[in-house]
Protein backbone atom coordinates (compact mmCIF):
# COMPACT_ATOMS: atom_id res chain seq x y z
CA UNK A 1 0.00 0.00 0.00
CA UNK A 2 2.88 2.42 0.62
CA UNK A 3 3.74 2.25 -3.08
CA UNK A 4 0.19 3.35 -3.92
CA UNK A 5 0.19 6.14 -1.32
CA UNK A 6 3.79 7.22 -0.57
CA UNK A 7 2.74 10.36 1.35
CA UNK A 8 0.52 8.18 3.59
CA UNK A 9 -2.35 10.66 3.21
CA UNK A 10 -5.93 9.50 3.64
CA UNK A 11 -7.42 8.68 0.29
CA UNK A 12 -10.29 6.66 -1.04
CA UNK A 13 -9.66 3.55 -3.11
CA UNK A 14 -12.60 2.29 -5.14
CA UNK A 15 -12.46 -1.52 -5.16
CA UNK A 16 -15.75 -2.51 -6.75
CA UNK A 17 -19.51 -2.28 -6.88
CA UNK A 18 -22.12 -3.90 -4.64
CA UNK A 19 -25.03 -5.78 -6.22
CA UNK A 20 -27.34 -2.85 -5.42
CA UNK A 21 -25.12 -0.45 -7.40
CA UNK A 22 -23.36 1.29 -4.52
CA UNK A 23 -19.58 1.69 -4.73
CA UNK A 24 -17.30 -0.25 -2.37
CA UNK A 25 -14.26 1.55 -0.98
CA UNK A 26 -11.23 0.21 0.87
CA UNK A 27 -9.86 1.57 4.13
CA UNK A 28 -11.11 5.17 3.77
CA UNK A 29 -14.56 6.58 3.06
CA UNK A 30 -16.39 9.89 3.18
CA UNK A 31 -17.82 10.79 6.59
CA UNK A 32 -21.10 11.65 4.81
CA UNK A 33 -21.75 9.06 2.10
CA UNK A 34 -23.97 11.49 0.17
CA UNK A 35 -21.38 14.30 0.13
CA UNK A 36 -18.15 13.77 -1.81
CA UNK A 37 -16.81 17.00 -0.30
CA UNK A 38 -17.14 15.73 3.29
CA UNK A 39 -14.09 14.74 5.33
CA UNK A 40 -12.43 11.39 4.70
CA UNK A 41 -12.35 8.98 7.65
CA UNK A 42 -10.80 5.58 8.32
CA UNK A 43 -13.32 2.74 8.16
mmCIF entry with sequence, helices, sheets and N, C-alpha, C, O atoms, coordinates in Angstrom:
data_MODEL
# 
_entry.id   MODEL 
# 
_entity.id                         1 
_entity.type                       polymer 
_entity.pdbx_number_of_molecules   1 
# 
_entity_poly.entity_id                      1 
_entity_poly.type                           'polypeptide(L)' 
_entity_poly.nstd_linkage                   no 
_entity_poly.nstd_monomer                   no 
_entity_poly.pdbx_seq_one_letter_code       
;(UNK)(UNK)(UNK)(UNK)(UNK)(UNK)(UNK)(UNK)(UNK)(UNK)(UNK)(UNK)(UNK)(UNK)(UNK)(UNK)
(UNK)(UNK)(UNK)(UNK)(UNK)(UNK)(UNK)(UNK)(UNK)(UNK)(UNK)(UNK)(UNK)(UNK)(UNK)(UNK)
(UNK)(UNK)(UNK)(UNK)(UNK)(UNK)(UNK)(UNK)(UNK)(UNK)(UNK)
;
_entity_poly.pdbx_seq_one_letter_code_can   XXXXXXXXXXXXXXXXXXXXXXXXXXXXXXXXXXXXXXXXXXX 
_entity_poly.pdbx_strand_id                 A 
# 
loop_
_entity_poly_seq.entity_id 
_entity_poly_seq.num 
_entity_poly_seq.mon_id 
_entity_poly_seq.hetero 
1 1  UNK n 
1 2  UNK n 
1 3  UNK n 
1 4  UNK n 
1 5  UNK n 
1 6  UNK n 
1 7  UNK n 
1 8  UNK n 
1 9  UNK n 
1 10 UNK n 
1 11 UNK n 
1 12 UNK n 
1 13 UNK n 
1 14 UNK n 
1 15 UNK n 
1 16 UNK n 
1 17 UNK n 
1 18 UNK n 
1 19 UNK n 
1 20 UNK n 
1 21 UNK n 
1 22 UNK n 
1 23 UNK n 
1 24 UNK n 
1 25 UNK n 
1 26 UNK n 
1 27 UNK n 
1 28 UNK n 
1 29 UNK n 
1 30 UNK n 
1 31 UNK n 
1 32 UNK n 
1 33 UNK n 
1 34 UNK n 
1 35 UNK n 
1 36 UNK n 
1 37 UNK n 
1 38 UNK n 
1 39 UNK n 
1 40 UNK n 
1 41 UNK n 
1 42 UNK n 
1 43 UNK n 
# 
_struct_asym.id          A 
_struct_asym.entity_id   1 
# 
loop_
_struct_sheet.id 
_struct_sheet.type 
_struct_sheet.number_strands 
_struct_sheet.details 
AA1 ? 2 ? 
AA2 ? 2 ? 
# 
loop_
_struct_sheet_order.sheet_id 
_struct_sheet_order.range_id_1 
_struct_sheet_order.range_id_2 
_struct_sheet_order.offset 
_struct_sheet_order.sense 
AA1 1 2 ? anti-parallel 
AA2 1 2 ? anti-parallel 
# 
loop_
_struct_sheet_range.sheet_id 
_struct_sheet_range.id 
_struct_sheet_range.beg_label_comp_id 
_struct_sheet_range.beg_label_asym_id 
_struct_sheet_range.beg_label_seq_id 
_struct_sheet_range.pdbx_beg_PDB_ins_code 
_struct_sheet_range.end_label_comp_id 
_struct_sheet_range.end_label_asym_id 
_struct_sheet_range.end_label_seq_id 
_struct_sheet_range.pdbx_end_PDB_ins_code 
_struct_sheet_range.beg_auth_comp_id 
_struct_sheet_range.beg_auth_asym_id 
_struct_sheet_range.beg_auth_seq_id 
_struct_sheet_range.end_auth_comp_id 
_struct_sheet_range.end_auth_asym_id 
_struct_sheet_range.end_auth_seq_id 
AA1 1 UNK A 13 ? UNK A 17 ? UNK A 13 UNK A 17 
AA1 2 UNK A 23 ? UNK A 26 ? UNK A 23 UNK A 26 
AA2 1 UNK A 28 ? UNK A 30 ? UNK A 28 UNK A 30 
AA2 2 UNK A 40 ? UNK A 42 ? UNK A 40 UNK A 42 
# 
loop_
_atom_site.group_PDB 
_atom_site.id 
_atom_site.type_symbol 
_atom_site.label_atom_id 
_atom_site.label_alt_id 
_atom_site.label_comp_id 
_atom_site.label_asym_id 
_atom_site.label_entity_id 
_atom_site.label_seq_id 
_atom_site.pdbx_PDB_ins_code 
_atom_site.Cartn_x 
_atom_site.Cartn_y 
_atom_site.Cartn_z 
_atom_site.occupancy 
_atom_site.B_iso_or_equiv 
_atom_site.pdbx_formal_charge 
_atom_site.auth_seq_id 
_atom_site.auth_comp_id 
_atom_site.auth_asym_id 
_atom_site.auth_atom_id 
_atom_site.pdbx_PDB_model_num 
ATOM 1   N N  . UNK A 1 1  ? 0.814   -1.195 0.000  1.00 0.00 ? 1  UNK A N  1 
ATOM 2   C CA . UNK A 1 1  ? 0.000   0.000  0.000  1.00 0.00 ? 1  UNK A CA 1 
ATOM 3   C C  . UNK A 1 1  ? 0.860   1.262  0.000  1.00 0.00 ? 1  UNK A C  1 
ATOM 4   O O  . UNK A 1 1  ? 0.443   2.283  -0.547 1.00 0.00 ? 1  UNK A O  1 
ATOM 5   N N  . UNK A 1 2  ? 2.044   1.216  0.598  1.00 0.00 ? 2  UNK A N  1 
ATOM 6   C CA . UNK A 1 2  ? 2.882   2.417  0.617  1.00 0.00 ? 2  UNK A CA 1 
ATOM 7   C C  . UNK A 1 2  ? 3.263   2.839  -0.792 1.00 0.00 ? 2  UNK A C  1 
ATOM 8   O O  . UNK A 1 2  ? 3.429   4.031  -1.049 1.00 0.00 ? 2  UNK A O  1 
ATOM 9   N N  . UNK A 1 3  ? 3.404   1.895  -1.708 1.00 0.00 ? 3  UNK A N  1 
ATOM 10  C CA . UNK A 1 3  ? 3.739   2.254  -3.082 1.00 0.00 ? 3  UNK A CA 1 
ATOM 11  C C  . UNK A 1 3  ? 2.580   3.001  -3.739 1.00 0.00 ? 3  UNK A C  1 
ATOM 12  O O  . UNK A 1 3  ? 2.805   3.866  -4.586 1.00 0.00 ? 3  UNK A O  1 
ATOM 13  N N  . UNK A 1 4  ? 1.355   2.682  -3.363 1.00 0.00 ? 4  UNK A N  1 
ATOM 14  C CA . UNK A 1 4  ? 0.187   3.354  -3.919 1.00 0.00 ? 4  UNK A CA 1 
ATOM 15  C C  . UNK A 1 4  ? -0.056  4.708  -3.278 1.00 0.00 ? 4  UNK A C  1 
ATOM 16  O O  . UNK A 1 4  ? -0.680  5.575  -3.890 1.00 0.00 ? 4  UNK A O  1 
ATOM 17  N N  . UNK A 1 5  ? 0.424   4.904  -2.061 1.00 0.00 ? 5  UNK A N  1 
ATOM 18  C CA . UNK A 1 5  ? 0.186   6.138  -1.324 1.00 0.00 ? 5  UNK A CA 1 
ATOM 19  C C  . UNK A 1 5  ? 1.451   6.519  -0.554 1.00 0.00 ? 5  UNK A C  1 
ATOM 20  O O  . UNK A 1 5  ? 1.474   6.408  0.672  1.00 0.00 ? 5  UNK A O  1 
ATOM 21  N N  . UNK A 1 6  ? 2.509   6.968  -1.249 1.00 0.00 ? 6  UNK A N  1 
ATOM 22  C CA . UNK A 1 6  ? 3.786   7.222  -0.575 1.00 0.00 ? 6  UNK A CA 1 
ATOM 23  C C  . UNK A 1 6  ? 3.729   8.322  0.482  1.00 0.00 ? 6  UNK A C  1 
ATOM 24  O O  . UNK A 1 6  ? 4.511   8.285  1.433  1.00 0.00 ? 6  UNK A O  1 
ATOM 25  N N  . UNK A 1 7  ? 2.836   9.293  0.351  1.00 0.00 ? 7  UNK A N  1 
ATOM 26  C CA . UNK A 1 7  ? 2.737   10.356 1.350  1.00 0.00 ? 7  UNK A CA 1 
ATOM 27  C C  . UNK A 1 7  ? 1.957   9.917  2.581  1.00 0.00 ? 7  UNK A C  1 
ATOM 28  O O  . UNK A 1 7  ? 1.912   10.635 3.580  1.00 0.00 ? 7  UNK A O  1 
ATOM 29  N N  . UNK A 1 8  ? 1.336   8.731  2.510  1.00 0.00 ? 8  UNK A N  1 
ATOM 30  C CA . UNK A 1 8  ? 0.524   8.180  3.590  1.00 0.00 ? 8  UNK A CA 1 
ATOM 31  C C  . UNK A 1 8  ? -0.622  9.111  3.976  1.00 0.00 ? 8  UNK A C  1 
ATOM 32  O O  . UNK A 1 8  ? -0.967  9.221  5.153  1.00 0.00 ? 8  UNK A O  1 
ATOM 33  N N  . UNK A 1 9  ? -1.210  9.780  2.986  1.00 0.00 ? 9  UNK A N  1 
ATOM 34  C CA . UNK A 1 9  ? -2.352  10.664 3.212  1.00 0.00 ? 9  UNK A CA 1 
ATOM 35  C C  . UNK A 1 9  ? -3.630  9.851  3.056  1.00 0.00 ? 9  UNK A C  1 
ATOM 36  O O  . UNK A 1 9  ? -3.677  8.905  2.270  1.00 0.00 ? 9  UNK A O  1 
ATOM 37  N N  . UNK A 1 10 ? -4.668  10.220 3.808  1.00 0.00 ? 10 UNK A N  1 
ATOM 38  C CA . UNK A 1 10 ? -5.934  9.503  3.639  1.00 0.00 ? 10 UNK A CA 1 
ATOM 39  C C  . UNK A 1 10 ? -6.464  9.681  2.219  1.00 0.00 ? 10 UNK A C  1 
ATOM 40  O O  . UNK A 1 10 ? -6.538  10.798 1.707  1.00 0.00 ? 10 UNK A O  1 
ATOM 41  N N  . UNK A 1 11 ? -6.822  8.596  1.608  1.00 0.00 ? 11 UNK A N  1 
ATOM 42  C CA . UNK A 1 11 ? -7.418  8.679  0.290  1.00 0.00 ? 11 UNK A CA 1 
ATOM 43  C C  . UNK A 1 11 ? -8.369  7.509  0.109  1.00 0.00 ? 11 UNK A C  1 
ATOM 44  O O  . UNK A 1 11 ? -8.277  6.494  0.799  1.00 0.00 ? 11 UNK A O  1 
ATOM 45  N N  . UNK A 1 12 ? -9.260  7.671  -0.811 1.00 0.00 ? 12 UNK A N  1 
ATOM 46  C CA . UNK A 1 12 ? -10.285 6.664  -1.038 1.00 0.00 ? 12 UNK A CA 1 
ATOM 47  C C  . UNK A 1 12 ? -9.876  5.795  -2.223 1.00 0.00 ? 12 UNK A C  1 
ATOM 48  O O  . UNK A 1 12 ? -9.482  6.304  -3.272 1.00 0.00 ? 12 UNK A O  1 
ATOM 49  N N  . UNK A 1 13 ? -9.973  4.484  -2.044 1.00 0.00 ? 13 UNK A N  1 
ATOM 50  C CA . UNK A 1 13 ? -9.657  3.545  -3.108 1.00 0.00 ? 13 UNK A CA 1 
ATOM 51  C C  . UNK A 1 13 ? -10.929 2.788  -3.462 1.00 0.00 ? 13 UNK A C  1 
ATOM 52  O O  . UNK A 1 13 ? -11.465 2.034  -2.650 1.00 0.00 ? 13 UNK A O  1 
ATOM 53  N N  . UNK A 1 14 ? -11.401 2.997  -4.675 1.00 0.00 ? 14 UNK A N  1 
ATOM 54  C CA . UNK A 1 14 ? -12.595 2.293  -5.138 1.00 0.00 ? 14 UNK A CA 1 
ATOM 55  C C  . UNK A 1 14 ? -12.186 0.873  -5.506 1.00 0.00 ? 14 UNK A C  1 
ATOM 56  O O  . UNK A 1 14 ? -11.297 0.678  -6.334 1.00 0.00 ? 14 UNK A O  1 
ATOM 57  N N  . UNK A 1 15 ? -12.836 -0.130 -4.889 1.00 0.00 ? 15 UNK A N  1 
ATOM 58  C CA . UNK A 1 15 ? -12.457 -1.520 -5.158 1.00 0.00 ? 15 UNK A CA 1 
ATOM 59  C C  . UNK A 1 15 ? -13.519 -2.318 -5.895 1.00 0.00 ? 15 UNK A C  1 
ATOM 60  O O  . UNK A 1 15 ? -13.247 -3.433 -6.341 1.00 0.00 ? 15 UNK A O  1 
ATOM 61  N N  . UNK A 1 16 ? -14.723 -1.776 -6.032 1.00 0.00 ? 16 UNK A N  1 
ATOM 62  C CA . UNK A 1 16 ? -15.754 -2.508 -6.749 1.00 0.00 ? 16 UNK A CA 1 
ATOM 63  C C  . UNK A 1 16 ? -17.136 -1.933 -6.538 1.00 0.00 ? 16 UNK A C  1 
ATOM 64  O O  . UNK A 1 16 ? -17.310 -0.844 -5.991 1.00 0.00 ? 16 UNK A O  1 
ATOM 65  N N  . UNK A 1 17 ? -18.106 -2.691 -6.985 1.00 0.00 ? 17 UNK A N  1 
ATOM 66  C CA . UNK A 1 17 ? -19.510 -2.281 -6.879 1.00 0.00 ? 17 UNK A CA 1 
ATOM 67  C C  . UNK A 1 17 ? -20.309 -3.371 -6.178 1.00 0.00 ? 17 UNK A C  1 
ATOM 68  O O  . UNK A 1 17 ? -20.103 -4.559 -6.425 1.00 0.00 ? 17 UNK A O  1 
ATOM 69  N N  . UNK A 1 18 ? -21.217 -2.960 -5.305 1.00 0.00 ? 18 UNK A N  1 
ATOM 70  C CA . UNK A 1 18 ? -22.120 -3.899 -4.641 1.00 0.00 ? 18 UNK A CA 1 
ATOM 71  C C  . UNK A 1 18 ? -23.244 -4.261 -5.620 1.00 0.00 ? 18 UNK A C  1 
ATOM 72  O O  . UNK A 1 18 ? -23.448 -3.566 -6.615 1.00 0.00 ? 18 UNK A O  1 
ATOM 73  N N  . UNK A 1 19 ? -23.953 -5.320 -5.344 1.00 0.00 ? 19 UNK A N  1 
ATOM 74  C CA . UNK A 1 19 ? -25.034 -5.777 -6.217 1.00 0.00 ? 19 UNK A CA 1 
ATOM 75  C C  . UNK A 1 19 ? -26.137 -4.728 -6.364 1.00 0.00 ? 19 UNK A C  1 
ATOM 76  O O  . UNK A 1 19 ? -26.833 -4.694 -7.378 1.00 0.00 ? 19 UNK A O  1 
ATOM 77  N N  . UNK A 1 20 ? -26.296 -3.869 -5.345 1.00 0.00 ? 20 UNK A N  1 
ATOM 78  C CA . UNK A 1 20 ? -27.335 -2.846 -5.424 1.00 0.00 ? 20 UNK A CA 1 
ATOM 79  C C  . UNK A 1 20 ? -26.864 -1.575 -6.131 1.00 0.00 ? 20 UNK A C  1 
ATOM 80  O O  . UNK A 1 20 ? -27.615 -0.603 -6.224 1.00 0.00 ? 20 UNK A O  1 
ATOM 81  N N  . UNK A 1 21 ? -25.627 -1.576 -6.630 1.00 0.00 ? 21 UNK A N  1 
ATOM 82  C CA . UNK A 1 21 ? -25.122 -0.452 -7.404 1.00 0.00 ? 21 UNK A CA 1 
ATOM 83  C C  . UNK A 1 21 ? -24.285 0.546  -6.631 1.00 0.00 ? 21 UNK A C  1 
ATOM 84  O O  . UNK A 1 21 ? -23.747 1.484  -7.220 1.00 0.00 ? 21 UNK A O  1 
ATOM 85  N N  . UNK A 1 22 ? -24.163 0.367  -5.319 1.00 0.00 ? 22 UNK A N  1 
ATOM 86  C CA . UNK A 1 22 ? -23.363 1.289  -4.521 1.00 0.00 ? 22 UNK A CA 1 
ATOM 87  C C  . UNK A 1 22 ? -21.888 0.941  -4.642 1.00 0.00 ? 22 UNK A C  1 
ATOM 88  O O  . UNK A 1 22 ? -21.531 -0.233 -4.733 1.00 0.00 ? 22 UNK A O  1 
ATOM 89  N N  . UNK A 1 23 ? -21.017 1.969  -4.643 1.00 0.00 ? 23 UNK A N  1 
ATOM 90  C CA . UNK A 1 23 ? -19.577 1.694  -4.730 1.00 0.00 ? 23 UNK A CA 1 
ATOM 91  C C  . UNK A 1 23 ? -19.033 1.125  -3.430 1.00 0.00 ? 23 UNK A C  1 
ATOM 92  O O  . UNK A 1 23 ? -19.555 1.408  -2.352 1.00 0.00 ? 23 UNK A O  1 
ATOM 93  N N  . UNK A 1 24 ? -17.982 0.322  -3.537 1.00 0.00 ? 24 UNK A N  1 
ATOM 94  C CA . UNK A 1 24 ? -17.303 -0.249 -2.374 1.00 0.00 ? 24 UNK A CA 1 
ATOM 95  C C  . UNK A 1 24 ? -15.903 0.358  -2.330 1.00 0.00 ? 24 UNK A C  1 
ATOM 96  O O  . UNK A 1 24 ? -15.163 0.333  -3.314 1.00 0.00 ? 24 UNK A O  1 
ATOM 97  N N  . UNK A 1 25 ? -15.560 0.903  -1.161 1.00 0.00 ? 25 UNK A N  1 
ATOM 98  C CA . UNK A 1 25 ? -14.264 1.547  -0.983 1.00 0.00 ? 25 UNK A CA 1 
ATOM 99  C C  . UNK A 1 25 ? -13.443 0.784  0.041  1.00 0.00 ? 25 UNK A C  1 
ATOM 100 O O  . UNK A 1 25 ? -13.997 0.114  0.912  1.00 0.00 ? 25 UNK A O  1 
ATOM 101 N N  . UNK A 1 26 ? -12.125 0.881  -0.059 1.00 0.00 ? 26 UNK A N  1 
ATOM 102 C CA . UNK A 1 26 ? -11.232 0.205  0.870  1.00 0.00 ? 26 UNK A CA 1 
ATOM 103 C C  . UNK A 1 26 ? -10.578 1.212  1.806  1.00 0.00 ? 26 UNK A C  1 
ATOM 104 O O  . UNK A 1 26 ? -10.100 2.263  1.378  1.00 0.00 ? 26 UNK A O  1 
ATOM 105 N N  . UNK A 1 27 ? -10.567 0.878  3.062  1.00 0.00 ? 27 UNK A N  1 
ATOM 106 C CA . UNK A 1 27 ? -9.857  1.572  4.129  1.00 0.00 ? 27 UNK A CA 1 
ATOM 107 C C  . UNK A 1 27 ? -10.406 2.948  4.474  1.00 0.00 ? 27 UNK A C  1 
ATOM 108 O O  . UNK A 1 27 ? -10.621 3.224  5.654  1.00 0.00 ? 27 UNK A O  1 
ATOM 109 N N  . UNK A 1 28 ? -10.640 3.816  3.514  1.00 0.00 ? 28 UNK A N  1 
ATOM 110 C CA . UNK A 1 28 ? -11.111 5.171  3.770  1.00 0.00 ? 28 UNK A CA 1 
ATOM 111 C C  . UNK A 1 28 ? -12.444 5.389  3.084  1.00 0.00 ? 28 UNK A C  1 
ATOM 112 O O  . UNK A 1 28 ? -12.721 4.792  2.044  1.00 0.00 ? 28 UNK A O  1 
ATOM 113 N N  . UNK A 1 29 ? -13.269 6.246  3.667  1.00 0.00 ? 29 UNK A N  1 
ATOM 114 C CA . UNK A 1 29 ? -14.555 6.584  3.065  1.00 0.00 ? 29 UNK A CA 1 
ATOM 115 C C  . UNK A 1 29 ? -14.941 7.987  3.494  1.00 0.00 ? 29 UNK A C  1 
ATOM 116 O O  . UNK A 1 29 ? -14.379 8.532  4.444  1.00 0.00 ? 29 UNK A O  1 
ATOM 117 N N  . UNK A 1 30 ? -15.890 8.563  2.800  1.00 0.00 ? 30 UNK A N  1 
ATOM 118 C CA . UNK A 1 30 ? -16.386 9.889  3.179  1.00 0.00 ? 30 UNK A CA 1 
ATOM 119 C C  . UNK A 1 30 ? -17.178 9.786  4.478  1.00 0.00 ? 30 UNK A C  1 
ATOM 120 O O  . UNK A 1 30 ? -17.877 8.799  4.706  1.00 0.00 ? 30 UNK A O  1 
ATOM 121 N N  . UNK A 1 31 ? -17.071 10.805 5.329  1.00 0.00 ? 31 UNK A N  1 
ATOM 122 C CA . UNK A 1 31 ? -17.817 10.786 6.587  1.00 0.00 ? 31 UNK A CA 1 
ATOM 123 C C  . UNK A 1 31 ? -19.319 10.915 6.327  1.00 0.00 ? 31 UNK A C  1 
ATOM 124 O O  . UNK A 1 31 ? -20.127 10.412 7.108  1.00 0.00 ? 31 UNK A O  1 
ATOM 125 N N  . UNK A 1 32 ? -19.695 11.583 5.238  1.00 0.00 ? 32 UNK A N  1 
ATOM 126 C CA . UNK A 1 32 ? -21.095 11.653 4.813  1.00 0.00 ? 32 UNK A CA 1 
ATOM 127 C C  . UNK A 1 32 ? -21.160 10.999 3.435  1.00 0.00 ? 32 UNK A C  1 
ATOM 128 O O  . UNK A 1 32 ? -20.669 11.568 2.460  1.00 0.00 ? 32 UNK A O  1 
ATOM 129 N N  . UNK A 1 33 ? -21.746 9.838  3.346  1.00 0.00 ? 33 UNK A N  1 
ATOM 130 C CA . UNK A 1 33 ? -21.754 9.063  2.101  1.00 0.00 ? 33 UNK A CA 1 
ATOM 131 C C  . UNK A 1 33 ? -22.402 9.807  0.937  1.00 0.00 ? 33 UNK A C  1 
ATOM 132 O O  . UNK A 1 33 ? -22.103 9.517  -0.221 1.00 0.00 ? 33 UNK A O  1 
ATOM 133 N N  . UNK A 1 34 ? -23.276 10.748 1.224  1.00 0.00 ? 34 UNK A N  1 
ATOM 134 C CA . UNK A 1 34 ? -23.971 11.486 0.169  1.00 0.00 ? 34 UNK A CA 1 
ATOM 135 C C  . UNK A 1 34 ? -23.242 12.759 -0.247 1.00 0.00 ? 34 UNK A C  1 
ATOM 136 O O  . UNK A 1 34 ? -23.697 13.465 -1.147 1.00 0.00 ? 34 UNK A O  1 
ATOM 137 N N  . UNK A 1 35 ? -22.114 13.062 0.398  1.00 0.00 ? 35 UNK A N  1 
ATOM 138 C CA . UNK A 1 35 ? -21.385 14.303 0.125  1.00 0.00 ? 35 UNK A CA 1 
ATOM 139 C C  . UNK A 1 35 ? -19.915 14.003 -0.157 1.00 0.00 ? 35 UNK A C  1 
ATOM 140 O O  . UNK A 1 35 ? -19.145 13.718 0.760  1.00 0.00 ? 35 UNK A O  1 
ATOM 141 N N  . UNK A 1 36 ? -19.531 14.069 -1.438 1.00 0.00 ? 36 UNK A N  1 
ATOM 142 C CA . UNK A 1 36 ? -18.147 13.769 -1.812 1.00 0.00 ? 36 UNK A CA 1 
ATOM 143 C C  . UNK A 1 36 ? -17.163 14.839 -1.352 1.00 0.00 ? 36 UNK A C  1 
ATOM 144 O O  . UNK A 1 36 ? -15.952 14.664 -1.481 1.00 0.00 ? 36 UNK A O  1 
ATOM 145 N N  . UNK A 1 37 ? -17.674 15.944 -0.818 1.00 0.00 ? 37 UNK A N  1 
ATOM 146 C CA . UNK A 1 37 ? -16.807 17.003 -0.304 1.00 0.00 ? 37 UNK A CA 1 
ATOM 147 C C  . UNK A 1 37 ? -16.630 16.903 1.213  1.00 0.00 ? 37 UNK A C  1 
ATOM 148 O O  . UNK A 1 37 ? -15.922 17.717 1.806  1.00 0.00 ? 37 UNK A O  1 
ATOM 149 N N  . UNK A 1 38 ? -17.268 15.908 1.847  1.00 0.00 ? 38 UNK A N  1 
ATOM 150 C CA . UNK A 1 38 ? -17.138 15.732 3.294  1.00 0.00 ? 38 UNK A CA 1 
ATOM 151 C C  . UNK A 1 38 ? -15.765 15.162 3.633  1.00 0.00 ? 38 UNK A C  1 
ATOM 152 O O  . UNK A 1 38 ? -15.055 14.669 2.757  1.00 0.00 ? 38 UNK A O  1 
ATOM 153 N N  . UNK A 1 39 ? -15.402 15.233 4.905  1.00 0.00 ? 39 UNK A N  1 
ATOM 154 C CA . UNK A 1 39 ? -14.095 14.741 5.330  1.00 0.00 ? 39 UNK A CA 1 
ATOM 155 C C  . UNK A 1 39 ? -13.952 13.245 5.122  1.00 0.00 ? 39 UNK A C  1 
ATOM 156 O O  . UNK A 1 39 ? -14.931 12.500 5.182  1.00 0.00 ? 39 UNK A O  1 
ATOM 157 N N  . UNK A 1 40 ? -12.726 12.815 4.876  1.00 0.00 ? 40 UNK A N  1 
ATOM 158 C CA . UNK A 1 40 ? -12.428 11.394 4.705  1.00 0.00 ? 40 UNK A CA 1 
ATOM 159 C C  . UNK A 1 40 ? -12.086 10.817 6.080  1.00 0.00 ? 40 UNK A C  1 
ATOM 160 O O  . UNK A 1 40 ? -11.365 11.434 6.864  1.00 0.00 ? 40 UNK A O  1 
ATOM 161 N N  . UNK A 1 41 ? -12.620 9.616  6.361  1.00 0.00 ? 41 UNK A N  1 
ATOM 162 C CA . UNK A 1 41 ? -12.347 8.980  7.649  1.00 0.00 ? 41 UNK A CA 1 
ATOM 163 C C  . UNK A 1 41 ? -11.954 7.519  7.434  1.00 0.00 ? 41 UNK A C  1 
ATOM 164 O O  . UNK A 1 41 ? -12.317 6.907  6.429  1.00 0.00 ? 41 UNK A O  1 
ATOM 165 N N  . UNK A 1 42 ? -11.211 6.975  8.389  1.00 0.00 ? 42 UNK A N  1 
ATOM 166 C CA . UNK A 1 42 ? -10.800 5.579  8.320  1.00 0.00 ? 42 UNK A CA 1 
ATOM 167 C C  . UNK A 1 42 ? -11.987 4.701  8.684  1.00 0.00 ? 42 UNK A C  1 
ATOM 168 O O  . UNK A 1 42 ? -12.711 4.983  9.639  1.00 0.00 ? 42 UNK A O  1 
ATOM 169 N N  . UNK A 1 43 ? -12.181 3.644  7.921  1.00 0.00 ? 43 UNK A N  1 
ATOM 170 C CA . UNK A 1 43 ? -13.315 2.740  8.159  1.00 0.00 ? 43 UNK A CA 1 
ATOM 171 C C  . UNK A 1 43 ? -12.903 1.616  9.096  1.00 0.00 ? 43 UNK A C  1 
ATOM 172 O O  . UNK A 1 43 ? -13.717 0.751  9.418  1.00 0.00 ? 43 UNK A O  1 
# 
